[in-house]
Each structure stands twice: as C-alpha cells, then as structure tokens.
C-alpha cells in the first residue's frame, strides 16, 4: 500500500474497508430505518417513502461509503458533479469552493456498516458515493411535513473534528460500541473519520512521514483494522456503530482543504492516536 492509497475521502477518492456492527439505536420513539444499496451505477434507497425529517438509522450494503447531500437553491446534482469533476481532473480549487459553498454533507457509513444520520428539515436529499469508476448518485428523495423528534442514541465516546484542523474527543473507546462523530461549527470545512489500526507505539510523526512519502511498501506498523465514515459539513453530527480489534488506532481525515490548495487534512497534521480496549 502506498501513501497515496490512504490519501482519500468519502467525497473525493474513497478509501476502502470497514468492519462495523449492527447495533440498535434507542430513542423515545421507534427510529425510522433506511437502507442504501450501492451498485456500480446507482444507489437504491428503501425506507424513504413518507419519511419525515429527523434522525434515522442507516444501513448500507455494497462496496463504498454512501453519504447524503443537500443542495442550496439554484445548485443541483449536475452542478455538483461538474464541480467535482473539475477538482478531481484539474485540482480546480474554485470548483471545490463552489461545491462546498452550495452543498451540505450529512454523513453516512460504508458498506456493511450502520449508524444514524440527521436529515435536518423537509426538502430534497441526494445519496452519493465515489465508486472505483467515479461518482455514483442515487435518485433524490423528498421529505415532507414537520421534523420528527428523536433523541441522539447512547454512545460510548466522541470523535470531534475541530478547527486547526485537529481532533478532539475520546482517547479510549471500547472495541465494540457506538461513537458520536461531530464536525464543530467553526471548522469551515467538511471532515470525515478514518480509523486505521496501527502497531502499539506508532507515532503521529511516523504516520505523517509515510503519507508524505507517496510510495513504498506498506509500513510494518500498519494493521488490518479499519473503519470509515461519510463526511460531515460544519455543525453536523452522526453516530457510528462499530466492532473492531483492540489496540492502537490512528484517527485521520483526508478531506481536501480549499484554503491549502486541496491538501488533505491529514497532511496538515490532522492525526490523533487513540486506543480501543
């Protein structure tokens, strides 16, 4: 594995691999469940008919991360796809800025995973994934009526994307459970979580050096456990169910930063070590 293989985003290059468990979310009322099935050409949604806005339990099948986009008035999926293509092919930072300014990203999970995401209001939502052959969009679905009230499920810890960019939240999590992922409102850019198992004692400097090298064999400290989430716009949150081997993990985000010419956040030092015990 090269460093380039890790420099990826659910929105913009999609690293692969997740091992997540299905856990029931608790709330004062039964939480609606929706399922996304990712194929090479589309994303099929079930459970969205007559669905109201609010928190839902999400499960995903297929290879890749499915997340949800909400576009501003006057901007649509065709505009987003065009801007995404310009950024990917030409590193067009203006196109990246335009896409982020007109799109709210609400999170999601990888195939085989579950979690909860929040659809904040009535309106249109578009399922999105970046497959091996490029972006994949599902048919937009529309939510109507008042927002349904539901509690955030109980969690075992938090992973917080902070301004800097940097990570806050738990330094220790159980090997199996549920964490809250939140992108604080003042970060100005989307973030996502990539948890990668590493050998005990691995340092952030070692990880950064490998990422900057862009070539070479997999380092000896890279271990199999991994989990990936969808991206979140500033001020958004989601919960993620997981079941991973115990040990040391590095928390990474590779979302491209428009203020730094598209540099992935991990290469800007957004790296944190945690333990699953």
SELUMFI-121315 format. One record per residue (C-alpha): residue number from 0; y, x, z. Coordinates in steps of 0.02 Angstrom, whole numbers, plus 50000, padded with zeros to 5 digits. Each point is the difference from the previous one (the first is absolute). Layout:
BEGIN
NUM|Y|X|Z
...
! end
This chain:
BEGIN
0|50000|50000|50000
1|50171|50068|49954
2|50160|49967|50094
3|50054|49893|49854
4|49856|49882|50036
5|50075|49963|50170
6|50179|49980|49939
7|49989|49816|49961
8|50061|49828|50046
9|49932|49824|49997
10|50155|49961|49898
11|50001|50157|49895
12|49834|50096|49980
13|49881|49918|50123
14|49885|50121|50094
15|49825|49932|50018
16|49883|49966|50144
17|50002|49889|50151
18|49880|49951|50137
19|50065|49844|50084
20|49915|49869|50104
21|50021|49813|50002
22|50073|49940|50164
23|50058|49826|50046
24|50186|49977|50026
25|50054|49893|50145
26|50147|49879|50002
27|50051|49838|50080
28|49935|49909|49846
29|49869|50043|49871
30|50074|50133|49887
31|49981|49966|49814
32|49887|50121|49907
33|50033|50063|49824
34|49893|50114|49894
35|50050|50116|49859
36|49871|50059|49874
37|50057|50151|49902
38|49926|50032|49827
39|50050|50120|49862
40|50117|49875|49921
41|50058|49877|50132
42|50001|49946|50181
43|49923|49831|50040
44|50064|49911|50154
45|49912|49866|50102
46|50068|49901|50146
47|50180|49991|49937
48|49998|49819|49940
49|50112|49896|50114
50|50029|50154|50108
51|50162|50007|50099
52|50099|50156|50041
53|49957|50095|50158
54|49866|50121|50056
55|49832|49994|49912
56|49837|50093|50018
57|49965|50101|49844
58|49836|50068|49934
59|49985|50104|49842
60|49853|50040|49887
61|50001|50125|49858
62|50050|50182|49980
63|50180|50029|50051
64|50138|49934|50111
65|50069|49825|49972
66|50175|49967|50064
67|50129|49863|49975
68|50171|50006|49917
69|50147|49881|50017
70|50134|50020|49867
71|50186|49965|50014
72|50077|49866|49889
73|50031|50066|49825
74|49863|50132|50014
75|49818|49966|49959
76|49829|50079|49979
77|50040|50058|49823
78|50156|50090|50064
79|49899|50079|50140
80|49862|50058|49882
81|50129|50075|49883
82|50089|50093|50140
83|49835|50060|50073
84|49947|50066|49830
85|50164|50094|49979
86|49982|50082|50169
87|49819|50049|49973
88|50025|50069|49825
89|50172|50078|50013
90|50035|50013|50187
91|50144|49881|49967
92|50081|49987|50172
93|50121|49865|49943
94|49851|49892|49952
95|49919|50032|50170
96|50161|49954|50090
97|50016|49840|49897
98|49821|49949|50037
99|50020|50028|50187
100|50169|49914|50006
101|49928|49841|49924
102|49827|49995|50077
103|49937|49966|50175
104|49827|50074|50032
105|49902|49905|50132
106|49848|50109|50029
107|49816|49981|49962
108|49831|50082|50024
109|49871|50093|49898
110|49840|49929|49931
111|49877|49964|50139
112|50140|49986|50126
113|50083|49862|50097
114|50164|49975|50091
115|50145|49881|50015
116|50158|49994|49895
117|50155|49891|50015
118|50072|49896|49858
119|50174|49976|50073
120|50060|49844|49911
121|49965|49872|49866
122|50004|50076|49828
123|49901|50098|49871
124|49886|50147|50042
125|49913|50119|49879
126|49839|50094|50041
127|50006|50181|49942
128|49888|50152|49994
129|50006|50166|49912
130|49830|50024|49922
131|49926|50154|49918
132|50067|49940|49833
133|50172|49950|50059
134|50083|49854|50089
135|49905|49837|50023
136|50088|49836|50038
137|49927|49835|50053
138|50070|49830|49960
139|50151|49961|50109
140|49975|49862|50128
141|50134|49890|50078
142|50012|49950|50182
143|50094|49840|50045
144|50054|49912|50157
145|50057|50067|50169
146|49937|50164|50069
147|49842|49979|50102
148|50009|50072|50176
149|49867|50125|50054
150|49988|50142|50124
151|49972|50182|49958
152|49816|50038|50038
153|49956|50108|50149
154|50001|50183|49951
155|49933|50162|50074
156|50151|50105|49955
157|50144|50023|49880
158|50042|50116|49856
159|50187|49997|49967
160|50090|50069|49849
161|50169|50067|50058
162|50157|50070|49922
163|49990|50185|49964
164|49874|49965|49929
165|49881|50015|50147
166|49863|49909|50095
167|50005|49916|50169
168|49875|49897|50097
169|49831|50038|50074
170|49926|50174|50016
171|49829|49928|50044
172|49907|49848|49933
173|49823|49936|50026
174|49877|50036|49860
175|49989|49815|49958
176|50135|49870|50019
177|50165|49944|49929
178|50169|50087|49988
179|50173|49936|49962
180|50086|50092|49858
181|50189|49977|49997
182|50134|50075|49890
183|50159|50002|50104
184|50151|49913|49928
185|50109|50156|49988
186|49884|50109|49894
187|50077|49943|49836
188|49838|50025|49901
189|49822|49931|49996
190|49859|50089|50090
191|49812|49985|50010
192|49863|50073|50109
193|49864|50119|49945
194|49887|50052|50143
195|49896|50153|49954
196|49870|50075|50115
197|50019|50187|50030
198|49911|50130|50104
199|50050|50014|50181
200|50145|50119|50020
201|50069|49979|49824
202|50190|50016|50001
203|50136|49911|49904
204|50050|50168|49925
205|49825|50022|49928
206|50007|49828|49921
207|50173|50030|49928
208|49948|50169|49929
209|49851|49919|49913
210|50106|49860|49929
211|50127|50124|49933
212|49866|50108|49919
213|49954|49863|49873
214|49835|50085|49958
215|49844|50079|50072
216|49839|49934|50076
217|49999|49874|50142
218|50049|50086|50162
219|49865|50022|50131
220|50096|49891|50122
221|49996|49845|49887
222|49871|49874|50066
223|49936|49835|49927
224|50085|49867|50107
225|50147|49916|49913
226|50099|49839|50001
227|50143|49942|49891
228|50124|49857|50013
229|50119|49918|49879
230|50185|50043|50004
231|50130|49912|50106
232|50185|49981|49964
233|50120|50039|50144
234|49991|49875|50143
235|49826|49936|49952
236|49837|50012|50095
237|49815|49960|49982
238|49839|50024|50098
239|49850|50099|49941
240|49818|49983|50055
241|49902|50162|49998
242|49836|50084|50048
243|50003|50189|49982
244|49908|50153|50067
245|50073|50075|50157
246|50101|50159|49995
247|50167|50069|49942
248|50097|49917|49860
249|50159|50041|49907
250|50119|49856|49964
251|50084|50018|49831
252|50115|49906|49883
253|50020|50050|49818
254|50127|49870|49946
255|50127|50082|49883
256|50173|50018|50074
257|50141|49956|49877
258|50125|50103|50100
259|49892|50155|49977
260|49962|49986|49814
261|49840|49904|50029
262|49925|50125|50122
263|49853|49923|50098
264|50041|49974|50183
265|49857|50110|50062
266|50077|50148|49910
267|50160|49963|50096
268|49904|50023|50162
269|49941|49821|50034
270|49839|50063|50080
271|49930|49958|50171
272|49837|50040|50088
273|49911|49865|50101
274|49828|49977|50077
275|49875|49858|49987
276|49890|49997|50155
! end
